Amino acid sequence: KVDFISDVIRTFSKSEIELIKLISEGNINSEIASKLNISLHTVKTHRKNINKKAACKNVSELLNKCFFKDLL
């Protein structure tokens, strides 16, 4: 199985990685949209895509994987 970090670097876009970092800082969707100057709908779409790519069911599982693998 491919290493999670290598897979993340290869799979996630730059925007998705930035969004993951903002999520890990405790920002809610509206704050993320404002900080990245994107729509709320785009934030929700990125979050959905991130969870799918990382094979996570929720943000807790995603952040746990990211912290455990030293991505964040």
All heavy atoms as TSV, in Angstrom:
chain	resi	resn	atom	element	x	y	z
A	1	LYS	N	N	0.848	-1.195	0.000
A	1	LYS	CA	C	0.000	0.000	0.000
A	1	LYS	C	C	0.887	1.250	0.000
A	1	LYS	O	O	1.882	1.319	0.702
A	1	LYS	CB	C	-0.897	-0.025	1.235
A	1	LYS	CG	C	-1.936	1.060	1.216
A	1	LYS	CD	C	-2.894	0.895	2.374
A	1	LYS	CE	C	-3.919	1.978	2.298
A	1	LYS	NZ	N	-4.892	1.891	3.355
A	2	VAL	N	N	0.491	2.241	-0.774
A	2	VAL	CA	C	1.267	3.478	-0.878
A	2	VAL	C	C	1.195	4.249	0.429
A	2	VAL	O	O	0.155	4.316	1.067
A	2	VAL	CB	C	0.732	4.344	-2.038
A	2	VAL	CG1	C	1.498	5.655	-2.132
A	2	VAL	CG2	C	0.818	3.583	-3.351
A	3	ASP	N	N	2.309	4.817	0.849
A	3	ASP	CA	C	2.383	5.644	2.050
A	3	ASP	C	C	1.369	6.771	1.973
A	3	ASP	O	O	1.219	7.403	0.941
A	3	ASP	CB	C	3.806	6.204	2.168
A	3	ASP	CG	C	4.015	7.020	3.421
A	3	ASP	OD1	O	3.258	7.996	3.636
A	3	ASP	OD2	O	4.930	6.705	4.171
A	4	PHE	N	N	0.674	7.045	3.073
A	4	PHE	CA	C	-0.382	8.062	3.102
A	4	PHE	C	C	0.139	9.435	2.689
A	4	PHE	O	O	-0.493	10.118	1.898
A	4	PHE	CB	C	-1.009	8.139	4.502
A	4	PHE	CG	C	-2.089	9.172	4.622
A	4	PHE	CD1	C	-3.341	8.951	4.074
A	4	PHE	CD2	C	-1.856	10.371	5.278
A	4	PHE	CE1	C	-4.342	9.905	4.182
A	4	PHE	CE2	C	-2.856	11.325	5.386
A	4	PHE	CZ	C	-4.092	11.083	4.844
A	5	ILE	N	N	1.310	9.846	3.179
A	5	ILE	CA	C	1.845	11.172	2.864
A	5	ILE	C	C	2.151	11.272	1.379
A	5	ILE	O	O	1.794	12.246	0.726
A	5	ILE	CB	C	3.108	11.482	3.697
A	5	ILE	CG1	C	2.770	11.522	5.178
A	5	ILE	CG2	C	3.735	12.802	3.268
A	5	ILE	CD1	C	1.730	12.539	5.571
A	6	SER	N	N	2.800	10.274	0.821
A	6	SER	CA	C	3.091	10.280	-0.612
A	6	SER	C	C	1.801	10.343	-1.409
A	6	SER	O	O	1.707	11.051	-2.404
A	6	SER	CB	C	3.857	9.019	-1.004
A	6	SER	OG	O	5.072	8.954	-0.323
A	7	ASP	N	N	0.824	9.600	-0.964
A	7	ASP	CA	C	-0.477	9.573	-1.633
A	7	ASP	C	C	-1.151	10.940	-1.549
A	7	ASP	O	O	-1.729	11.416	-2.524
A	7	ASP	CB	C	-1.361	8.498	-0.982
A	7	ASP	CG	C	-2.436	7.983	-1.905
A	7	ASP	OD1	O	-2.218	7.995	-3.132
A	7	ASP	OD2	O	-3.481	7.570	-1.401
A	8	VAL	N	N	-1.060	11.593	-0.399
A	8	VAL	CA	C	-1.662	12.918	-0.222
A	8	VAL	C	C	-1.002	13.927	-1.156
A	8	VAL	O	O	-1.680	14.676	-1.850
A	8	VAL	CB	C	-1.552	13.394	1.247
A	8	VAL	CG1	C	-1.813	14.886	1.362
A	8	VAL	CG2	C	-2.518	12.630	2.118
A	9	ILE	N	N	0.311	13.930	-1.166
A	9	ILE	CA	C	1.039	14.879	-2.015
A	9	ILE	C	C	0.662	14.678	-3.474
A	9	ILE	O	O	0.491	15.626	-4.227
A	9	ILE	CB	C	2.562	14.741	-1.793
A	9	ILE	CG1	C	2.920	15.233	-0.390
A	9	ILE	CG2	C	3.341	15.512	-2.848
A	9	ILE	CD1	C	4.312	14.896	0.057
A	10	ARG	N	N	0.494	13.454	-3.867
A	10	ARG	CA	C	0.164	13.135	-5.254
A	10	ARG	C	C	-1.321	13.362	-5.559
A	10	ARG	O	O	-1.674	13.738	-6.665
A	10	ARG	CB	C	0.535	11.676	-5.539
A	10	ARG	CG	C	0.508	11.317	-6.998
A	10	ARG	CD	C	0.968	9.900	-7.268
A	10	ARG	NE	N	-0.060	8.956	-6.868
A	10	ARG	CZ	C	0.102	8.009	-5.944
A	10	ARG	NH1	N	1.236	7.869	-5.317
A	10	ARG	NH2	N	-0.879	7.194	-5.639
A	11	THR	N	N	-2.177	13.153	-4.585
A	11	THR	CA	C	-3.616	13.153	-4.811
A	11	THR	C	C	-4.274	14.500	-4.573
A	11	THR	O	O	-5.103	14.924	-5.360
A	11	THR	CB	C	-4.286	12.096	-3.904
A	11	THR	OG1	O	-3.684	10.832	-4.169
A	11	THR	CG2	C	-5.758	12.007	-4.170
A	12	PHE	N	N	-3.951	15.164	-3.471
A	12	PHE	CA	C	-4.617	16.414	-3.126
A	12	PHE	C	C	-4.054	17.584	-3.912
A	12	PHE	O	O	-2.849	17.680	-4.123
A	12	PHE	CB	C	-4.475	16.727	-1.638
A	12	PHE	CG	C	-5.296	15.839	-0.735
A	12	PHE	CD1	C	-4.865	15.564	0.532
A	12	PHE	CD2	C	-6.500	15.303	-1.154
A	12	PHE	CE1	C	-5.610	14.774	1.390
A	12	PHE	CE2	C	-7.248	14.508	-0.318
A	12	PHE	CZ	C	-6.812	14.236	0.955
A	13	SER	N	N	-4.952	18.487	-4.277
A	13	SER	CA	C	-4.516	19.727	-4.922
A	13	SER	C	C	-3.940	20.659	-3.853
A	13	SER	O	O	-4.140	20.456	-2.651
A	13	SER	CB	C	-5.698	20.400	-5.620
A	13	SER	OG	O	-6.598	20.930	-4.661
A	14	LYS	N	N	-3.257	21.676	-4.307
A	14	LYS	CA	C	-2.700	22.685	-3.398
A	14	LYS	C	C	-3.820	23.314	-2.563
A	14	LYS	O	O	-3.670	23.529	-1.360
A	14	LYS	CB	C	-1.998	23.743	-4.237
A	14	LYS	CG	C	-0.875	24.451	-3.585
A	14	LYS	CD	C	-0.196	25.354	-4.603
A	14	LYS	CE	C	1.129	25.819	-4.090
A	14	LYS	NZ	N	1.822	26.711	-4.997
A	15	SER	N	N	-4.935	23.607	-3.205
A	15	SER	CA	C	-6.083	24.212	-2.516
A	15	SER	C	C	-6.645	23.286	-1.446
A	15	SER	O	O	-7.026	23.732	-0.367
A	15	SER	CB	C	-7.189	24.549	-3.514
A	15	SER	OG	O	-6.753	25.495	-4.433
A	16	GLU	N	N	-6.696	21.998	-1.753
A	16	GLU	CA	C	-7.224	21.040	-0.778
A	16	GLU	C	C	-6.305	20.925	0.429
A	16	GLU	O	O	-6.782	20.862	1.567
A	16	GLU	CB	C	-7.424	19.672	-1.440
A	16	GLU	CG	C	-8.569	19.658	-2.428
A	16	GLU	CD	C	-8.645	18.413	-3.272
A	16	GLU	OE1	O	-7.617	17.722	-3.451
A	16	GLU	OE2	O	-9.740	18.125	-3.785
A	17	ILE	N	N	-5.010	20.948	0.211
A	17	ILE	CA	C	-4.058	20.890	1.332
A	17	ILE	C	C	-4.193	22.142	2.200
A	17	ILE	O	O	-4.203	22.062	3.429
A	17	ILE	CB	C	-2.615	20.694	0.822
A	17	ILE	CG1	C	-2.471	19.302	0.218
A	17	ILE	CG2	C	-1.605	20.904	1.951
A	17	ILE	CD1	C	-1.172	19.062	-0.517
A	18	GLU	N	N	-4.345	23.287	1.559
A	18	GLU	CA	C	-4.537	24.536	2.302
A	18	GLU	C	C	-5.826	24.470	3.119
A	18	GLU	O	O	-5.871	24.898	4.271
A	18	GLU	CB	C	-4.578	25.709	1.326
A	18	GLU	CG	C	-4.581	27.057	1.992
A	18	GLU	CD	C	-4.459	28.206	1.002
A	18	GLU	OE1	O	-4.532	27.979	-0.218
A	18	GLU	OE2	O	-4.306	29.338	1.481
A	19	LEU	N	N	-6.867	23.910	2.533
A	19	LEU	CA	C	-8.144	23.781	3.223
A	19	LEU	C	C	-8.018	22.847	4.428
A	19	LEU	O	O	-8.542	23.144	5.507
A	19	LEU	CB	C	-9.211	23.266	2.243
A	19	LEU	CG	C	-10.621	23.458	2.735
A	19	LEU	CD1	C	-11.395	24.300	1.737
A	19	LEU	CD2	C	-11.292	22.127	2.906
A	20	ILE	N	N	-7.301	21.755	4.281
A	20	ILE	CA	C	-7.081	20.824	5.395
A	20	ILE	C	C	-6.391	21.554	6.549
A	20	ILE	O	O	-6.763	21.390	7.714
A	20	ILE	CB	C	-6.257	19.594	4.960
A	20	ILE	CG1	C	-7.065	18.716	4.002
A	20	ILE	CG2	C	-5.818	18.771	6.173
A	20	ILE	CD1	C	-6.251	17.634	3.313
A	21	LYS	N	N	-5.403	22.361	6.231
A	21	LYS	CA	C	-4.696	23.114	7.271
A	21	LYS	C	C	-5.642	24.079	7.991
A	21	LYS	O	O	-5.594	24.205	9.212
A	21	LYS	CB	C	-3.498	23.845	6.682
A	21	LYS	CG	C	-2.391	22.895	6.289
A	21	LYS	CD	C	-1.210	23.600	5.692
A	21	LYS	CE	C	-0.156	22.565	5.290
A	21	LYS	NZ	N	1.014	23.165	4.676
A	22	LEU	N	N	-6.508	24.745	7.241
A	22	LEU	CA	C	-7.472	25.665	7.855
A	22	LEU	C	C	-8.482	24.909	8.715
A	22	LEU	O	O	-8.869	25.393	9.784
A	22	LEU	CB	C	-8.180	26.496	6.785
A	22	LEU	CG	C	-7.299	27.541	6.087
A	22	LEU	CD1	C	-8.024	28.144	4.885
A	22	LEU	CD2	C	-6.881	28.622	7.058
A	23	ILE	N	N	-8.895	23.738	8.280
A	23	ILE	CA	C	-9.803	22.907	9.080
A	23	ILE	C	C	-9.116	22.524	10.387
A	23	ILE	O	O	-9.708	22.604	11.463
A	23	ILE	CB	C	-10.221	21.637	8.303
A	23	ILE	CG1	C	-11.114	21.996	7.113
A	23	ILE	CG2	C	-10.939	20.645	9.231
A	23	ILE	CD1	C	-11.339	20.848	6.131
A	24	SER	N	N	-7.847	22.142	10.290
A	24	SER	CA	C	-7.114	21.714	11.490
A	24	SER	C	C	-6.941	22.842	12.501
A	24	SER	O	O	-6.755	22.594	13.686
A	24	SER	CB	C	-5.746	21.140	11.113
A	24	SER	OG	O	-4.847	22.161	10.734
A	25	GLU	N	N	-7.008	24.082	12.017
A	25	GLU	CA	C	-6.906	25.250	12.905
A	25	GLU	C	C	-8.243	25.598	13.540
A	25	GLU	O	O	-8.348	26.553	14.302
A	25	GLU	CB	C	-6.380	26.451	12.113
A	25	GLU	CG	C	-4.952	26.279	11.644
A	25	GLU	CD	C	-4.517	27.341	10.645
A	25	GLU	OE1	O	-5.318	28.233	10.293
A	25	GLU	OE2	O	-3.361	27.267	10.195
A	26	GLY	N	N	-9.286	24.837	13.198
A	26	GLY	CA	C	-10.593	25.034	13.807
A	26	GLY	C	C	-11.514	25.980	13.056
A	26	GLY	O	O	-12.560	26.364	13.582
A	27	ASN	N	N	-11.146	26.357	11.852
A	27	ASN	CA	C	-11.988	27.249	11.059
A	27	ASN	C	C	-13.236	26.521	10.565
A	27	ASN	O	O	-13.169	25.354	10.178
A	27	ASN	CB	C	-11.218	27.775	9.839
A	27	ASN	CG	C	-10.107	28.704	10.227
A	27	ASN	OD1	O	-10.337	29.850	10.564
A	27	ASN	ND2	N	-8.875	28.205	10.196
A	28	ILE	N	N	-14.362	27.228	10.579
A	28	ILE	CA	C	-15.593	26.669	10.028
A	28	ILE	C	C	-15.678	27.040	8.547
A	28	ILE	O	O	-14.905	27.873	8.066
A	28	ILE	CB	C	-16.843	27.152	10.810
A	28	ILE	CG1	C	-16.978	28.676	10.742
A	28	ILE	CG2	C	-16.799	26.656	12.249
A	28	ILE	CD1	C	-18.268	29.202	11.353
A	29	ASN	N	N	-16.609	26.410	7.841
A	29	ASN	CA	C	-16.712	26.590	6.391
A	29	ASN	C	C	-16.764	28.055	5.961
A	29	ASN	O	O	-16.076	28.450	5.026
A	29	ASN	CB	C	-17.927	25.845	5.837
A	29	ASN	CG	C	-17.724	24.347	5.835
A	29	ASN	OD1	O	-16.644	23.854	6.086
A	29	ASN	ND2	N	-18.783	23.620	5.546
A	30	SER	N	N	-17.566	28.856	6.637
A	30	SER	CA	C	-17.697	30.264	6.245
A	30	SER	C	C	-16.390	31.027	6.448
A	30	SER	O	O	-16.041	31.899	5.648
A	30	SER	CB	C	-18.845	30.939	6.995
A	30	SER	OG	O	-18.644	30.869	8.389
A	31	GLU	N	N	-15.648	30.702	7.495
A	31	GLU	CA	C	-14.351	31.338	7.730
A	31	GLU	C	C	-13.350	30.924	6.649
A	31	GLU	O	O	-12.574	31.763	6.168
A	31	GLU	CB	C	-13.804	30.954	9.113
A	31	GLU	CG	C	-14.611	31.523	10.250
A	31	GLU	CD	C	-14.225	30.956	11.597
A	31	GLU	OE1	O	-13.771	29.797	11.677
A	31	GLU	OE2	O	-14.395	31.687	12.589
A	32	ILE	N	N	-13.370	29.658	6.290
A	32	ILE	CA	C	-12.479	29.161	5.244
A	32	ILE	C	C	-12.780	29.851	3.923
A	32	ILE	O	O	-11.873	30.301	3.230
A	32	ILE	CB	C	-12.589	27.626	5.113
A	32	ILE	CG1	C	-12.061	26.950	6.381
A	32	ILE	CG2	C	-11.834	27.129	3.873
A	32	ILE	CD1	C	-12.365	25.473	6.483
A	33	ALA	N	N	-14.062	29.954	3.593
A	33	ALA	CA	C	-14.470	30.618	2.350
A	33	ALA	C	C	-13.954	32.052	2.322
A	33	ALA	O	O	-13.419	32.516	1.308
A	33	ALA	CB	C	-15.989	30.589	2.210
A	34	SER	N	N	-14.088	32.743	3.432
A	34	SER	CA	C	-13.642	34.127	3.520
A	34	SER	C	C	-12.118	34.235	3.383
A	34	SER	O	O	-11.603	35.070	2.646
A	34	SER	CB	C	-14.096	34.733	4.844
A	34	SER	OG	O	-13.638	36.037	4.973
A	35	LYS	N	N	-11.402	33.381	4.090
A	35	LYS	CA	C	-9.937	33.428	4.070
A	35	LYS	C	C	-9.363	33.077	2.700
A	35	LYS	O	O	-8.333	33.621	2.305
A	35	LYS	CB	C	-9.358	32.487	5.129
A	35	LYS	CG	C	-9.561	32.997	6.536
A	35	LYS	CD	C	-8.990	32.064	7.567
A	35	LYS	CE	C	-9.258	32.650	8.951
A	35	LYS	NZ	N	-8.579	31.929	10.005
A	36	LEU	N	N	-10.025	32.159	1.995
A	36	LEU	CA	C	-9.524	31.740	0.683
A	36	LEU	C	C	-10.181	32.497	-0.468
A	36	LEU	O	O	-9.841	32.280	-1.629
A	36	LEU	CB	C	-9.740	30.232	0.492
A	36	LEU	CG	C	-8.996	29.316	1.466
A	36	LEU	CD1	C	-9.319	27.860	1.156
A	36	LEU	CD2	C	-7.492	29.559	1.405
A	37	ASN	N	N	-11.129	33.363	-0.103
A	37	ASN	CA	C	-11.858	34.146	-1.103
A	37	ASN	C	C	-12.539	33.250	-2.145
A	37	ASN	O	O	-12.408	33.466	-3.349
A	37	ASN	CB	C	-10.942	35.170	-1.776
A	37	ASN	CG	C	-11.722	36.264	-2.471
A	37	ASN	OD1	O	-12.835	36.596	-2.063
A	37	ASN	ND2	N	-11.162	36.811	-3.524
A	38	ILE	N	N	-13.221	32.221	-1.628
A	38	ILE	CA	C	-13.985	31.303	-2.470
A	38	ILE	C	C	-15.390	31.180	-1.895
A	38	ILE	O	O	-15.640	31.604	-0.762
A	38	ILE	CB	C	-13.311	29.906	-2.571
A	38	ILE	CG1	C	-13.149	29.268	-1.187
A	38	ILE	CG2	C	-11.967	30.004	-3.290
A	38	ILE	CD1	C	-12.566	27.858	-1.201
A	39	SER	N	N	-16.287	30.601	-2.657
A	39	SER	CA	C	-17.665	30.473	-2.188
A	39	SER	C	C	-17.793	29.359	-1.145
A	39	SER	O	O	-16.967	28.443	-1.081
A	39	SER	CB	C	-18.604	30.173	-3.354
A	39	SER	OG	O	-18.438	28.845	-3.795
A	40	LEU	N	N	-18.839	29.452	-0.355
A	40	LEU	CA	C	-19.142	28.425	0.634
A	40	LEU	C	C	-19.367	27.085	-0.063
A	40	LEU	O	O	-18.924	26.039	0.420
A	40	LEU	CB	C	-20.377	28.840	1.444
A	40	LEU	CG	C	-20.767	27.960	2.617
A	40	LEU	CD1	C	-19.622	27.821	3.609
A	40	LEU	CD2	C	-21.992	28.542	3.305
A	41	HIS	N	N	-20.019	27.112	-1.204
A	41	HIS	CA	C	-20.259	25.891	-1.978
A	41	HIS	C	C	-18.931	25.236	-2.382
A	41	HIS	O	O	-18.782	24.007	-2.307
A	41	HIS	CB	C	-21.096	26.205	-3.220
A	41	HIS	CG	C	-21.309	25.018	-4.107
A	41	HIS	ND1	N	-22.173	24.001	-3.783
A	41	HIS	CD2	C	-20.750	24.682	-5.290
A	41	HIS	CE1	C	-22.140	23.086	-4.728
A	41	HIS	NE2	N	-21.283	23.479	-5.664
A	42	THR	N	N	-17.954	26.039	-2.779
A	42	THR	CA	C	-16.635	25.506	-3.162
A	42	THR	C	C	-15.950	24.856	-1.970
A	42	THR	O	O	-15.339	23.788	-2.105
A	42	THR	CB	C	-15.756	26.618	-3.770
A	42	THR	OG1	O	-16.425	27.154	-4.916
A	42	THR	CG2	C	-14.390	26.098	-4.172
A	43	VAL	N	N	-16.055	25.469	-0.810
A	43	VAL	CA	C	-15.476	24.886	0.405
A	43	VAL	C	C	-16.105	23.520	0.672
A	43	VAL	O	O	-15.402	22.534	0.923
A	43	VAL	CB	C	-15.672	25.805	1.635
A	43	VAL	CG1	C	-15.240	25.102	2.919
A	43	VAL	CG2	C	-14.910	27.109	1.464
A	44	LYS	N	N	-17.421	23.449	0.596
A	44	LYS	CA	C	-18.117	22.179	0.844
A	44	LYS	C	C	-17.718	21.119	-0.175
A	44	LYS	O	O	-17.535	19.947	0.172
A	44	LYS	CB	C	-19.629	22.398	0.836
A	44	LYS	CG	C	-20.116	23.197	2.035
A	44	LYS	CD	C	-21.608	23.461	1.955
A	44	LYS	CE	C	-22.083	24.296	3.129
A	44	LYS	NZ	N	-23.518	24.559	3.088
A	45	THR	N	N	-17.551	21.523	-1.418
A	45	THR	CA	C	-17.131	20.588	-2.464
A	45	THR	C	C	-15.718	20.087	-2.203
A	45	THR	O	O	-15.451	18.885	-2.308
A	45	THR	CB	C	-17.217	21.256	-3.857
A	45	THR	OG1	O	-18.570	21.636	-4.099
A	45	THR	CG2	C	-16.743	20.320	-4.950
A	46	HIS	N	N	-14.816	20.997	-1.843
A	46	HIS	CA	C	-13.444	20.590	-1.512
A	46	HIS	C	C	-13.451	19.602	-0.352
A	46	HIS	O	O	-12.747	18.586	-0.391
A	46	HIS	CB	C	-12.581	21.798	-1.136
A	46	HIS	CG	C	-12.009	22.552	-2.284
A	46	HIS	ND1	N	-11.420	21.955	-3.366
A	46	HIS	CD2	C	-11.905	23.887	-2.507
A	46	HIS	CE1	C	-10.989	22.882	-4.211
A	46	HIS	NE2	N	-11.288	24.066	-3.713
A	47	ARG	N	N	-14.226	19.891	0.675
A	47	ARG	CA	C	-14.270	19.014	1.851
A	47	ARG	C	C	-14.773	17.631	1.477
A	47	ARG	O	O	-14.226	16.621	1.930
A	47	ARG	CB	C	-15.133	19.623	2.952
A	47	ARG	CG	C	-14.461	20.821	3.614
A	47	ARG	CD	C	-15.266	21.345	4.752
A	47	ARG	NE	N	-15.130	20.451	5.890
A	47	ARG	CZ	C	-15.071	20.854	7.150
A	47	ARG	NH1	N	-15.134	22.134	7.437
A	47	ARG	NH2	N	-14.952	19.987	8.122
A	48	LYS	N	N	-15.785	17.581	0.646
A	48	LYS	CA	C	-16.333	16.302	0.192
A	48	LYS	C	C	-15.271	15.524	-0.594
A	48	LYS	O	O	-15.061	14.330	-0.371
A	48	LYS	CB	C	-17.566	16.548	-0.680
A	48	LYS	CG	C	-18.204	15.312	-1.230
A	48	LYS	CD	C	-19.400	15.688	-2.096
A	48	LYS	CE	C	-19.713	14.578	-3.062
A	48	LYS	NZ	N	-20.590	14.985	-4.134
A	49	ASN	N	N	-14.575	16.212	-1.494
A	49	ASN	CA	C	-13.532	15.574	-2.298
A	49	ASN	C	C	-12.352	15.108	-1.443
A	49	ASN	O	O	-11.794	14.034	-1.672
A	49	ASN	CB	C	-13.043	16.520	-3.394
A	49	ASN	CG	C	-14.092	16.786	-4.445
A	49	ASN	OD1	O	-15.026	16.011	-4.627
A	49	ASN	ND2	N	-13.957	17.898	-5.153
A	50	ILE	N	N	-11.975	15.917	-0.468
A	50	ILE	CA	C	-10.880	15.567	0.435
A	50	ILE	C	C	-11.209	14.279	1.187
A	50	ILE	O	O	-10.393	13.358	1.249
A	50	ILE	CB	C	-10.595	16.718	1.429
A	50	ILE	CG1	C	-9.920	17.881	0.694
A	50	ILE	CG2	C	-9.737	16.240	2.598
A	50	ILE	CD1	C	-9.905	19.179	1.491
A	51	ASN	N	N	-12.398	14.222	1.767
A	51	ASN	CA	C	-12.790	13.025	2.519
A	51	ASN	C	C	-12.830	11.792	1.634
A	51	ASN	O	O	-12.418	10.705	2.043
A	51	ASN	CB	C	-14.132	13.230	3.216
A	51	ASN	CG	C	-14.008	14.075	4.460
A	51	ASN	OD1	O	-12.954	14.164	5.064
A	51	ASN	ND2	N	-15.092	14.704	4.851
A	52	LYS	N	N	-13.289	11.970	0.413
A	52	LYS	CA	C	-13.343	10.838	-0.520
A	52	LYS	C	C	-11.931	10.368	-0.871
A	52	LYS	O	O	-11.639	9.177	-0.840
A	52	LYS	CB	C	-14.105	11.236	-1.780
A	52	LYS	CG	C	-14.309	10.106	-2.747
A	52	LYS	CD	C	-15.151	10.534	-3.917
A	52	LYS	CE	C	-15.334	9.380	-4.892
A	52	LYS	NZ	N	-16.105	9.771	-6.064
A	53	LYS	N	N	-11.050	11.305	-1.203
A	53	LYS	CA	C	-9.677	10.956	-1.574
A	53	LYS	C	C	-8.918	10.294	-0.427
A	53	LYS	O	O	-8.102	9.401	-0.646
A	53	LYS	CB	C	-8.908	12.199	-2.034
A	53	LYS	CG	C	-9.338	12.715	-3.392
A	53	LYS	CD	C	-8.566	13.972	-3.743
A	53	LYS	CE	C	-8.984	14.539	-5.081
A	53	LYS	NZ	N	-8.202	15.741	-5.437
A	54	ALA	N	N	-9.174	10.750	0.796
A	54	ALA	CA	C	-8.474	10.215	1.966
A	54	ALA	C	C	-9.168	8.997	2.551
A	54	ALA	O	O	-8.687	8.415	3.520
A	54	ALA	CB	C	-8.350	11.297	3.037
A	55	ALA	N	N	-10.299	8.622	1.957
A	55	ALA	CA	C	-11.100	7.489	2.447
A	55	ALA	C	C	-11.504	7.702	3.900
A	55	ALA	O	O	-11.398	6.811	4.734
A	55	ALA	CB	C	-10.348	6.181	2.259
A	56	CYS	N	N	-11.961	8.915	4.200
A	56	CYS	CA	C	-12.405	9.274	5.546
A	56	CYS	C	C	-13.899	9.558	5.540
A	56	CYS	O	O	-14.419	10.125	4.581
A	56	CYS	CB	C	-11.660	10.513	6.043
A	56	CYS	SG	S	-9.895	10.249	6.235
A	57	LYS	N	N	-14.551	9.186	6.622
A	57	LYS	CA	C	-15.992	9.414	6.727
A	57	LYS	C	C	-16.335	10.775	7.316
A	57	LYS	O	O	-17.440	11.264	7.140
A	57	LYS	CB	C	-16.628	8.313	7.577
A	57	LYS	CG	C	-16.543	6.956	6.934
A	57	LYS	CD	C	-17.144	5.894	7.810
A	57	LYS	CE	C	-16.964	4.537	7.149
A	57	LYS	NZ	N	-17.351	3.450	8.019
A	58	ASN	N	N	-15.380	11.377	8.038
A	58	ASN	CA	C	-15.640	12.668	8.666
A	58	ASN	C	C	-14.332	13.406	8.920
A	58	ASN	O	O	-13.249	12.866	8.719
A	58	ASN	CB	C	-16.438	12.480	9.970
A	58	ASN	CG	C	-15.736	11.551	10.931
A	58	ASN	OD1	O	-14.554	11.710	11.216
A	58	ASN	ND2	N	-16.459	10.556	11.432
A	59	VAL	N	N	-14.466	14.639	9.383
A	59	VAL	CA	C	-13.288	15.491	9.588
A	59	VAL	C	C	-12.391	14.962	10.710
A	59	VAL	O	O	-11.172	15.070	10.622
A	59	VAL	CB	C	-13.706	16.964	9.824
A	59	VAL	CG1	C	-14.360	17.153	11.173
A	59	VAL	CG2	C	-12.530	17.893	9.658
A	60	SER	N	N	-12.966	14.353	11.718
A	60	SER	CA	C	-12.152	13.802	12.809
A	60	SER	C	C	-11.220	12.711	12.301
A	60	SER	O	O	-10.037	12.677	12.648
A	60	SER	CB	C	-13.047	13.226	13.909
A	60	SER	OG	O	-13.820	14.230	14.480
A	61	GLU	N	N	-11.747	11.847	11.473
A	61	GLU	CA	C	-10.937	10.775	10.906
A	61	GLU	C	C	-9.842	11.351	9.998
A	61	GLU	O	O	-8.693	10.913	10.038
A	61	GLU	CB	C	-11.838	9.817	10.122
A	61	GLU	CG	C	-11.141	8.573	9.639
A	61	GLU	CD	C	-12.070	7.604	8.923
A	61	GLU	OE1	O	-13.303	7.799	8.940
A	61	GLU	OE2	O	-11.545	6.660	8.321
A	62	LEU	N	N	-10.200	12.341	9.200
A	62	LEU	CA	C	-9.229	12.985	8.311
A	62	LEU	C	C	-8.093	13.614	9.107
A	62	LEU	O	O	-6.912	13.388	8.824
A	62	LEU	CB	C	-9.918	14.044	7.455
A	62	LEU	CG	C	-8.988	14.909	6.603
A	62	LEU	CD1	C	-8.345	14.090	5.493
A	62	LEU	CD2	C	-9.738	16.096	6.027
A	63	LEU	N	N	-8.434	14.425	10.100
A	63	LEU	CA	C	-7.400	15.109	10.887
A	63	LEU	C	C	-6.555	14.121	11.673
A	63	LEU	O	O	-5.346	14.304	11.809
A	63	LEU	CB	C	-8.035	16.153	11.805
A	63	LEU	CG	C	-8.686	17.335	11.092
A	63	LEU	CD1	C	-9.302	18.292	12.097
A	63	LEU	CD2	C	-7.707	18.053	10.182
A	64	ASN	N	N	-7.183	13.065	12.161
A	64	ASN	CA	C	-6.438	12.036	12.875
A	64	ASN	C	C	-5.384	11.423	11.958
A	64	ASN	O	O	-4.218	11.279	12.343
A	64	ASN	CB	C	-7.384	10.964	13.403
A	64	ASN	CG	C	-6.681	9.952	14.271
A	64	ASN	OD1	O	-5.812	10.295	15.059
A	64	ASN	ND2	N	-7.056	8.692	14.125
A	65	LYS	N	N	-5.765	11.086	10.724
A	65	LYS	CA	C	-4.803	10.539	9.763
A	65	LYS	C	C	-3.684	11.542	9.482
A	65	LYS	O	O	-2.517	11.185	9.441
A	65	LYS	CB	C	-5.499	10.193	8.438
A	65	LYS	CG	C	-6.193	8.879	8.420
A	65	LYS	CD	C	-6.714	8.589	7.011
A	65	LYS	CE	C	-7.423	7.256	6.942
A	65	LYS	NZ	N	-7.885	6.960	5.579
A	66	CYS	N	N	-4.073	12.790	9.276
A	66	CYS	CA	C	-3.083	13.822	8.933
A	66	CYS	C	C	-2.107	14.060	10.085
A	66	CYS	O	O	-0.898	14.168	9.858
A	66	CYS	CB	C	-3.779	15.113	8.551
A	66	CYS	SG	S	-4.641	15.009	6.970
A	67	PHE	N	N	-2.608	14.142	11.309
A	67	PHE	CA	C	-1.730	14.357	12.459
A	67	PHE	C	C	-0.853	13.136	12.700
A	67	PHE	O	O	0.341	13.254	12.942
A	67	PHE	CB	C	-2.528	14.662	13.725
A	67	PHE	CG	C	-3.032	16.075	13.799
A	67	PHE	CD1	C	-4.385	16.338	13.922
A	67	PHE	CD2	C	-2.164	17.151	13.742
A	67	PHE	CE1	C	-4.864	17.637	13.986
A	67	PHE	CE2	C	-2.625	18.453	13.815
A	67	PHE	CZ	C	-3.973	18.685	13.938
A	68	PHE	N	N	-1.449	11.953	12.609
A	68	PHE	CA	C	-0.713	10.714	12.849
A	68	PHE	C	C	0.437	10.545	11.853
A	68	PHE	O	O	1.487	10.057	12.190
A	68	PHE	CB	C	-1.671	9.522	12.772
A	68	PHE	CG	C	-1.015	8.196	13.035
A	68	PHE	CD1	C	-0.601	7.858	14.314
A	68	PHE	CD2	C	-0.818	7.297	12.009
A	68	PHE	CE1	C	0.013	6.637	14.561
A	68	PHE	CE2	C	-0.203	6.069	12.242
A	68	PHE	CZ	C	0.214	5.730	13.519
A	69	LYS	N	N	0.218	10.999	10.623
A	69	LYS	CA	C	1.230	10.854	9.579
A	69	LYS	C	C	2.084	12.115	9.411
A	69	LYS	O	O	2.814	12.259	8.441
A	69	LYS	CB	C	0.565	10.516	8.235
A	69	LYS	CG	C	-0.202	9.215	8.240
A	69	LYS	CD	C	0.731	8.037	8.396
A	69	LYS	CE	C	-0.020	6.742	8.246
A	69	LYS	NZ	N	0.864	5.575	8.265
A	70	ASP	N	N	1.993	13.051	10.376
A	70	ASP	CA	C	2.798	14.288	10.370
A	70	ASP	C	C	2.575	15.159	9.144
A	70	ASP	O	O	3.479	15.871	8.696
A	70	ASP	CB	C	4.290	13.988	10.513
A	70	ASP	CG	C	4.645	13.500	11.910
A	70	ASP	OD1	O	3.986	13.933	12.871
A	70	ASP	OD2	O	5.567	12.681	12.039
A	71	LEU	N	N	1.382	15.121	8.593
A	71	LEU	CA	C	1.063	16.019	7.482
A	71	LEU	C	C	0.804	17.418	8.017
A	71	LEU	O	O	1.101	18.408	7.353
A	71	LEU	CB	C	-0.159	15.511	6.705
A	71	LEU	CG	C	-0.620	16.380	5.538
A	71	LEU	CD1	C	0.470	16.439	4.467
A	71	LEU	CD2	C	-1.909	15.854	4.940
A	72	LEU	N	N	0.261	17.497	9.215
A	72	LEU	CA	C	-0.051	18.798	9.823
A	72	LEU	C	C	0.813	19.024	11.045
A	72	LEU	O	O	1.188	18.151	11.715
A	72	LEU	CB	C	-1.526	18.860	10.240
A	72	LEU	CG	C	-2.517	18.730	9.101
A	72	LEU	CD1	C	-3.922	18.595	9.641
A	72	LEU	CD2	C	-2.432	19.930	8.190
